[in-house]
């Protein structure tokens, strides 16, 4: 066990581990498995339609009752010169 638990307490997880969201290759099953063993499972939702995000949330909540992370980009697209 880590001596400091600030991150674990903040994220409400057992282990201070955050799975990379990978913007595509990560699945609900993978993220739920990480969350189920005490880490923070993550899913990349870049350019994902709202309906699919809602379905993902439902599938994740069905797979585990642990916290999870949805990762979105919040920067402006590059401008062509």
N, C-alpha and C positions, 0 to 999 in steps of 0.2 A: 504494500500500500504506500502510495506517495505520502510524504509528510504533510504537504499542503494540499487541501482539497477545494480550493477556491473555484477552479474550473468545473470540477465534478459537481459541486454544490450548485453552481450557477446553471449548469445544463441539466441538473437532476438525473445524472448518470452515475454508475458505480465506478467506472474507470475513465481517466482523462484521455479518451481516445475518440477521435472523430474520423469516420470513414470518408475517404475522398469521394466526392459526388460524381466525378468523371463525366458529367454532361452527356450521358447516353448509355454507356456500357453497364452502369449500375442498375440493378433491378430491385423491385420491391422486396423480393425474397432475400437478396443479399443485405439490403439495408435493414430489414426486419430482423435478420439473424444477428447482425452487429448490435442492434439495439437490445435484442433479447438477452445477450450475454453481458450487457452493462456498458457498452460504448454508445456513441451517437451515430446511428445509421443516417446516411445522406443520399439524396437523389438530386441530380442536376435537372432543372426544369427550364432550360433556356429555350425560348421560342415554343413552348408547349401550350397548346390551346387550353383555355380555362376548364373545359369539360374533362379533358384528360387529367388535369391536375386534381380535380375533384374526385375522379375515379381512383387515382393513385392514393390520395389521402384515405379514401374508404378502404382500399385494399390493404394499406399499411396498418390502419387501425384494426382491421380484422385479423391481421397476422400477429400483432403484438400490442400490448398496452403501454409500451415504453415510448419515451420521447424520440422524435426524429427531426431531421433537418431537410428543408427544401432549399436548393441553391439557385438563385437567380442572378444574372448579370445586371448591374445598375449603371453601366457607363454608356456614353453615346457611341453610336457606330462610327468607325473611321470615315473621314471625309476624303473624297477623291480630289486631287489637285489637278 
